[in-house]
Amino acid sequence: MTDMAYENYEIEEKFQAADKLINEGKIAEAATMLEEILADVPDFGKAHNHMGWLYETKFKNFKQAEEFYRLALKFAPEYPAAYYNYAYLLSTLRRFDDLENLLNTALKLPGISFATIYNEFGLMREIQGRYDDAVHYFRLYIQNSFDSKTIETAAESIRRCNRKRELLDNR
């Protein structure tokens, strides 16, 4: 059973409570609540995603975080947050082949933020030193953004890539 077909409102309510605890900085309580959810419903993908996020950002256990993200994608393949979070982890780990595959899959997902995905493509290409490709993706980020601040962030990313190209290509 996947999250999309899952209709246990008590579990969903408990999940929302765990999410609120995370937002309030009550990490241990949130982790305990998410573990309880997964003990009751092992295929609740959104809970796996949140556990992955906790393990990545709070506990700095990237291996465990990846396992949770993989389970999130398995059980909730249409949950955009799992793609974003797993992408951030893969970028941190500089696993670019895996990241590129994940981002290409995410682009096919209904409800995904194209701007976010294109930004991740741009950052990946920038890290790889492929500045022309990075600029291309940052332009797609702008094209798919509807917020002035994110558009300015993308414009700054383009300026940064152009400056890096200027400094590094003219040695």
N, C-alpha and C positions, 0 to 999 in steps of 0.2 A: 504494500500500500504506500502511495506517495502522499506528500503533504497536500497536493492539489485535490486528492480524493478524501482527505482526512477531515472529518467533521466532528471531532470530539471537542466541544466548546470548552469544557473544563480544562483540558490540556492546553488549548489555545490561550485561555485566560491565564493559566499558570505561566505559560511562556511569556505573555505580555508583562506579567508581574516580574519575571526574571529580567526582562529587557529593561524595565523601569529601575530595578535594583542596579543594573550595570550603569545606567545613566546617572544614578545617584552615587556611584562610586562604591557601592557595597558588593565588591567583587566576590568575596567568599560566600556570601549569602546567595548571590546570583548563580555561582558555579554549583553550589549544593542543589539549588532548585532545578537547574538544567540537568544535573545528574539524575535527580528524581524523575524528571520528565522522560529522560532516555531509558531509565529502568522500566518505566511503565510502557513507553512507546518507543522501542529502539529504532524505528524507522521515521522518526520525526525530524526531517531534514533541517528545519529552521533551528532547532535546538543544537544540532551538530554544528551548524554554521556559527552560532554564538559561542559554543565551546571552543571552536577553532580560533575565533577572534580573541577569546580570553587567553588561550594558550600561546597565541602569537604575540599579543600586545602586552599582556600583564605578566604572564609566567615565563615568557621568552623560551618556550619549548617548541621550536619550529617543526620538529618531526611529528609531535603529537598534534600540533595545529593542522599540519597537512593532512593527517589521517582524518581529523574531524571535517575539514573542508571537502575531502573526497567523498565522505559519507553524506555530507550535505548535498553535494551535486548528484549523488546516486539517488537519494531519497526525495530530493526537492529540486529536480532539474530545471524548473521554471522560476526559481527563487533568485532574483538578480543579486541580492547581497552576497550570496555565496560566491558568485563569479568575481565581484569586486574584491572581496576579502582574499580569496585565493590568489587573484592576480597580484595584489599588493605583496603577499607572501612570496610568490614566485619571483617578483621583481627584486625584493629584498635579497633573495637567495641567488639572484642573477642566473636563473634557470630559464633562459630566453626561448629555447625551443618549446618547452612546456608552456611558457607564458603566451607565446604566439598562438599555439594551438588553442589554448583556453580563450584568448581574446577573439579569435575567429569564430569559435563556437558561440561565444556570448553575443556576437553581432547578429546571430540568427534568433535570439531569444526575444519573444514578445515582452515589451515593457522595459527592456534594458535601456540604460542611458547611453546613447551613441557617443555623446560628448565625453563621458567618463571613459569609455572604452578607447576612443581615439586618443585621449590624453595619455592613457597607459601605453598605447602603441608609440606615441611620440616620446614619452620618457624612456621607453625601452630602446628606441633607436638613438636617442641622445646618449644614453649610457654606452651604447655600442660604438659611438663616434660616427654614426651615420646621420650627419646633420641635415642633409637635404631631405632624407626620408622623414626625419623627426619634424622638420618644418612642414612637410606635407601633412602629417598627421595632426600637428597643432592647428593647421588651417581647417582641417575637417572638424577638429574640436570646436573651433570658433563657429563654423557653419552650423553645428548642431547644438550650440549653447544659446540659452535664452536669458542669461543672467549677466549683467554688465561686469560683475566682479570676475566671473569665470572667463569672460571674453578678455578682460585685461590680463588675467593670469596667463592665458594662452598667448596673448601678444607679447608678454614678457618672456615666455618660453621661446618664442621665435627669435626675439632679440638676443637672448642668451645663446641660442644655437648659432646664430649668425656671428656673434662675437667669438665663440669658441672656434668656429671654422676659420675666422680671420686670424686668430692667434695661433692656432695649431697647424693650419695649412701653409703658413708663410714662415716657416722656420729658417 
